[in-house]
């Protein structure tokens, strides 16, 4: 892997060196360029990014805390390889958390929030790039639940997003039929919100997330 190419994607080094190295490696992992099981050699990373071993080591520890990297004592570090069971568990947890915070957030939404959700859906219909589609999908979910102002729930959802979508995006965002279904489900959720039915909207959201389990790659253990 060309770590310098990843660094160019992230942009110029700003702030603490450790944080920049963390962002470079995280970008490689969540984009799928650094696949599960890939060995991350400190010497290679530090040489390619022209930094010392210390910020690389600290960045790897930070990534381990987020579940993206596994550090093996005396054997180096690898990009975490998730199993089918891991991904199924993650989607169940995300669905449950999303249901409860949506149930709290939806009654607090105003017309501006609802219009923003509709605008996201319209953007989704026009999106051509897989990563743009993923970004808009995540934005829809974020806008839908943000009125709950639950930072802990938001943190867990974001961690699951980083870990799971690197395996799911290929199936979720490249198949036109699946994309159309997802957008229709978003519209149904929004329609329930407009009707003031928070329970229905939250249940639809839960089922929408659970549905994504069908798209977990078959070749995972």
C-alpha positions as CSV (number, residue, x, y, z in Angstrom):
1,X,0.0,0.0,0.0
2,X,1.2,3.5,-0.9
3,X,0.8,5.4,2.4
4,X,1.9,8.6,0.7
5,X,-1.1,8.3,-1.7
6,X,-3.4,7.9,1.3
7,X,-1.8,11.0,2.9
8,X,-2.5,13.0,-0.2
9,X,-6.2,12.0,0.1
10,X,-6.3,13.2,3.7
11,X,-4.4,16.4,3.0
12,X,-1.5,18.3,4.4
13,X,-0.3,17.5,7.9
14,X,-2.0,19.8,10.5
15,X,-2.2,19.6,14.2
16,X,-0.5,16.9,16.2
17,X,1.5,14.4,14.1
18,X,-0.2,11.4,15.8
19,X,-3.6,12.7,14.9
20,X,-2.6,13.1,11.3
21,X,-1.1,9.6,11.1
22,X,-4.3,8.3,12.7
23,X,-6.5,10.1,10.0
24,X,-4.3,8.7,7.2
25,X,-4.5,5.1,8.4
26,X,-8.2,5.4,9.2
27,X,-8.9,6.7,5.8
28,X,-7.1,3.7,4.3
29,X,-9.1,1.3,6.4
30,X,-12.6,2.8,6.1
31,X,-12.2,3.3,2.4
32,X,-11.3,-0.3,1.9
33,X,-7.8,0.4,0.5
34,X,-6.3,-1.2,3.6
35,X,-8.3,-4.5,3.8
36,X,-8.9,-6.7,6.8
37,X,-5.8,-8.7,7.7
38,X,-3.4,-6.3,6.1
39,X,-0.2,-6.0,8.1
40,X,0.7,-2.4,9.2
41,X,4.4,-2.2,9.7
42,X,5.6,0.7,11.7
43,X,8.8,1.0,9.8
44,X,7.0,1.3,6.5
45,X,4.4,3.7,7.7
46,X,6.9,6.0,9.4
47,X,9.2,6.0,6.4
48,X,6.4,6.7,3.9
49,X,4.9,9.5,6.0
50,X,8.3,10.9,7.1
51,X,7.4,10.7,10.8
52,X,9.0,8.9,13.8
53,X,7.8,5.6,15.2
54,X,6.2,7.2,18.2
55,X,3.2,8.9,16.5
56,X,2.7,5.8,14.3
57,X,2.6,3.6,17.4
58,X,0.2,5.9,19.2
59,X,-2.0,6.2,16.1
60,X,-2.2,2.4,15.9
61,X,-3.3,2.3,19.6
62,X,-6.0,4.8,18.8
63,X,-7.2,2.8,15.9
64,X,-7.2,-0.4,18.1
65,X,-9.5,1.4,20.6
66,X,-12.0,2.0,17.7
67,X,-11.8,-1.7,16.6
68,X,-10.2,-0.9,13.3
69,X,-6.7,-2.3,14.1
70,X,-5.6,-5.4,16.1
71,X,-2.3,-5.2,17.8
72,X,-0.6,-8.6,18.3
73,X,2.0,-8.6,21.1
74,X,5.5,-9.1,19.6
75,X,3.9,-9.6,16.1
76,X,3.0,-6.2,15.0
77,X,-0.4,-4.8,13.9
78,X,-3.0,-5.7,11.3
79,X,-6.2,-4.2,10.0
80,X,-9.0,-5.9,12.0
81,X,-10.8,-8.6,10.0
82,X,-14.5,-8.9,11.0
83,X,-16.5,-12.0,10.7
84,X,-20.0,-12.3,9.4
85,X,-21.2,-12.8,13.0
86,X,-19.4,-9.6,14.0
87,X,-21.1,-7.6,11.3
88,X,-24.5,-9.1,12.1
89,X,-24.1,-8.2,15.8
90,X,-23.0,-4.6,14.8
91,X,-26.1,-4.1,12.7
92,X,-28.4,-5.3,15.4
93,X,-26.8,-3.0,17.9
94,X,-26.9,-0.1,15.5
95,X,-30.6,-0.8,14.7
96,X,-31.5,-0.9,18.4
97,X,-29.6,2.3,19.3
98,X,-31.0,4.1,16.3
99,X,-34.6,3.1,17.2
100,X,-34.4,4.5,20.7
101,X,-32.7,7.8,19.8
102,X,-35.0,8.3,16.9
103,X,-38.0,7.7,19.2
104,X,-36.7,10.6,21.3
105,X,-35.6,12.9,18.4
106,X,-38.5,12.7,16.0
107,X,-41.1,14.5,18.2
108,X,-38.6,17.3,18.6
109,X,-38.1,17.8,14.8
110,X,-39.2,21.0,13.1
111,X,-40.1,21.8,9.5
112,X,-36.5,22.8,8.8
113,X,-35.3,19.3,9.9
114,X,-38.0,17.6,7.7
115,X,-37.1,19.7,4.7
116,X,-33.4,18.9,5.2
117,X,-34.2,15.2,5.2
118,X,-36.1,15.6,2.0
119,X,-33.2,17.5,0.4
120,X,-30.9,14.6,1.3
121,X,-33.2,12.2,-0.3
122,X,-33.3,14.3,-3.5
123,X,-29.5,14.3,-3.5
124,X,-29.4,10.6,-3.1
125,X,-31.5,10.1,-6.2
126,X,-28.9,12.0,-8.2
127,X,-25.7,10.7,-6.6
128,X,-23.4,8.7,-8.9
129,X,-20.3,8.0,-6.8
130,X,-20.4,5.1,-4.2
131,X,-18.7,7.2,-1.5
132,X,-21.0,10.1,-2.1
133,X,-24.0,7.8,-1.7
134,X,-22.6,6.4,1.5
135,X,-22.0,10.0,2.8
136,X,-25.6,11.0,2.0
137,X,-27.0,7.8,3.6
138,X,-25.1,8.5,6.8
139,X,-26.2,12.2,6.7
140,X,-29.9,11.1,6.5
141,X,-29.5,9.0,9.6
142,X,-27.6,11.7,11.4
143,X,-30.2,14.4,10.7
144,X,-33.0,12.0,11.7
145,X,-31.6,11.4,15.2
146,X,-29.6,14.6,16.0
147,X,-32.5,16.2,18.0
148,X,-31.9,13.5,20.6
149,X,-28.5,15.1,21.4
150,X,-27.2,11.8,22.7
151,X,-23.4,12.0,22.2
152,X,-22.8,8.5,23.5
153,X,-25.2,6.9,21.1
154,X,-23.8,9.0,18.3
155,X,-20.3,7.8,19.1
156,X,-21.3,4.1,19.0
157,X,-23.2,4.5,15.7
158,X,-20.2,6.3,14.2
159,X,-17.8,3.5,15.4
160,X,-20.1,0.9,13.9
161,X,-20.3,2.9,10.6
162,X,-16.5,3.0,10.3
163,X,-16.2,-0.7,11.0
164,X,-19.1,-2.1,9.1
165,X,-19.5,0.0,6.0
166,X,-16.1,-1.0,4.6
167,X,-17.6,-4.4,4.1
168,X,-21.1,-3.4,3.1
169,X,-20.7,-0.4,0.8
170,X,-20.0,-2.4,-2.3
171,X,-23.3,-4.2,-2.1
172,X,-25.3,-1.4,-0.6
173,X,-24.4,1.4,-3.0
174,X,-23.5,-0.1,-6.3
175,X,-26.7,-2.1,-7.0
176,X,-29.4,0.2,-8.6
177,X,-32.2,-1.9,-7.2
178,X,-30.9,-1.9,-3.7
179,X,-30.2,1.9,-3.9
180,X,-33.7,2.5,-5.1
181,X,-35.1,0.4,-2.2
182,X,-33.0,2.3,0.3
183,X,-34.2,5.7,-0.9
184,X,-37.8,4.5,-0.8
185,X,-37.3,3.3,2.7
186,X,-35.9,6.7,3.7
187,X,-38.9,8.4,2.1
188,X,-41.3,6.2,4.1
189,X,-39.4,7.1,7.3
190,X,-39.7,10.8,6.5
191,X,-43.4,10.5,5.6
192,X,-44.0,8.9,9.0
193,X,-42.1,11.8,10.6
194,X,-44.2,14.3,8.8
195,X,-47.4,12.5,9.9
196,X,-46.2,12.8,13.5
197,X,-46.0,9.0,14.0
198,X,-42.6,8.7,15.8
199,X,-43.2,5.0,16.6
200,X,-43.8,4.1,13.0
201,X,-40.8,6.1,11.8
202,X,-38.6,4.6,14.4
203,X,-39.7,1.1,13.6
204,X,-39.2,1.6,9.9
205,X,-35.7,2.9,10.7
206,X,-34.9,-0.2,12.8
207,X,-36.1,-2.5,10.0
208,X,-34.2,-0.5,7.4
209,X,-30.9,-1.0,9.2
210,X,-31.6,-4.7,9.9
211,X,-32.3,-5.2,6.2
212,X,-28.6,-4.3,5.5
213,X,-27.6,-7.6,7.1
214,X,-28.6,-9.3,3.9
215,X,-25.8,-7.6,2.1
216,X,-22.9,-8.8,4.3
217,X,-20.4,-10.5,1.9
218,X,-20.9,-14.3,1.6
219,X,-17.2,-15.0,1.7
220,X,-16.7,-13.8,5.3
221,X,-16.1,-16.5,7.9
